[in-house]
Amino acid sequence: MRGLDERVLSTLQGLSGRIAFSGLRRVLHAHPESLSRTLRRLEREGLIERLDGGYRAMGGTPTGIPPATSDLRRIAQVDLPPGTPPDSVLGRLSGRWFGALRWVGVVEGPSNRLLAWARRDGTGYVLLGIKGRVLQVYVRGDVTGDDPSEAEDSAYELLVHAVGALRPSLHGASGSVTFFAHEPGPSAPLLEN
């Protein structure tokens, strides 16, 4: 298998979800034509499949590659206002760019799906999901070589836009916002309420 083939497959298996073409290109720093050829080849070989909204790997996660949801650190959460359908909020955010955040795709979490963005340079994943009536924003807990404050700044930038997506459906109601301080040590369990 070629180098880009392995990197594409590793990224799709590691993120375990539907990753947009532009998200793959950004994360892998790949030339669009090379990436297109690689995706077609992997699809022909039955290793990946093309879905509405992106690509995903066939089969399970290879050993040694943790899924994107295995080590998330919650940055903030917002209670959804009464009567706000979670799918409409996710729909307003999905596929959009916000400041320095670029759309990557949809990642399948253990109990729900998460929307994923990366910074303009392809680093610093920020994820957003809704569990029950709570919108939650996460960064990867394994920010090796990455400045944790930059990842948090990106998460807060996304939070501002997520709260903005709630605005049209507020009708005078407001939800509570909770921020979580960064504390060294193990991450909080994923998507706990």
PEGI-V585743 format. One record per pair of residues at least 12 apart in sequence whose C-alpha atoms are under 7 Angstrom apart, sorted by the first residue. I is the first residue (numbers start at 1). J is the second residue. D is the distance in whole Angstrom. If there is no record, write none. Layout:
# PEGI-V585743
[[I:J:D] [I:J:D]]
This chain:
# PEGI-V585743
[[5:38:6] [9:57:7] [12:56:6] [12:57:5] [13:57:6] [13:61:5] [13:62:7] [14:61:6] [14:65:6] [14:66:6] [14:67:4] [14:68:6] [15:67:5] [15:68:5] [15:107:6] [16:56:7] [16:67:6] [16:107:6] [16:108:6] [17:56:6] [17:106:5] [17:107:4] [17:108:5] [18:53:7] [18:54:5] [18:55:5] [18:56:5] [18:105:6] [18:106:5] [18:107:6] [19:54:5] [19:55:5] [19:56:6] [19:104:6] [19:105:4] [19:106:6] [20:53:6] [20:54:4] [20:55:6] [20:104:6] [20:105:5] [21:54:6] [23:103:6] [23:104:4] [23:105:7] [24:104:7] [26:122:5] [27:122:4] [27:123:7] [69:109:6] [71:140:6] [71:141:5] [71:142:7] [71:187:7] [72:138:6] [72:139:6] [72:140:5] [72:141:5] [72:187:7] [72:190:6] [73:138:5] [73:139:5] [73:140:6] [73:141:5] [73:187:6] [73:188:6] [74:137:6] [74:138:4] [74:139:7] [74:180:7] [75:137:6] [75:138:5] [75:155:7] [75:179:6] [75:180:5] [76:136:6] [76:137:5] [76:178:5] [76:179:4] [76:180:6] [77:134:6] [77:135:5] [77:136:4] [77:137:6] [77:177:6] [77:178:5] [77:179:7] [78:134:6] [78:135:5] [78:136:7] [78:175:6] [78:176:6] [78:177:4] [78:178:6] [79:133:6] [79:134:5] [79:135:6] [79:175:5] [79:176:5] [79:177:7] [80:133:5] [80:134:6] [80:135:7] [80:175:6] [81:170:6] [81:173:6] [81:174:6] [81:175:5] [84:169:6] [86:130:7] [89:165:6] [89:166:7] [92:165:6] [93:162:7] [94:115:7] [98:158:7] [100:119:6] [100:120:5] [101:117:6] [101:118:6] [101:119:5] [101:120:6] [102:117:5] [102:118:5] [102:119:6] [102:120:6] [103:116:6] [103:117:5] [103:118:7] [104:116:5] [104:117:5] [104:118:6] [113:129:6] [114:127:6] [114:128:5] [114:129:5] [115:127:5] [115:128:5] [115:129:6] [116:128:7] [124:151:5] [125:139:6] [125:140:6] [126:138:6] [126:139:5] [126:154:7] [126:155:6] [127:139:6] [131:191:7] [137:155:7] [137:159:7] [138:155:7] [139:151:6] [139:152:7] [139:155:7] [141:187:7]]
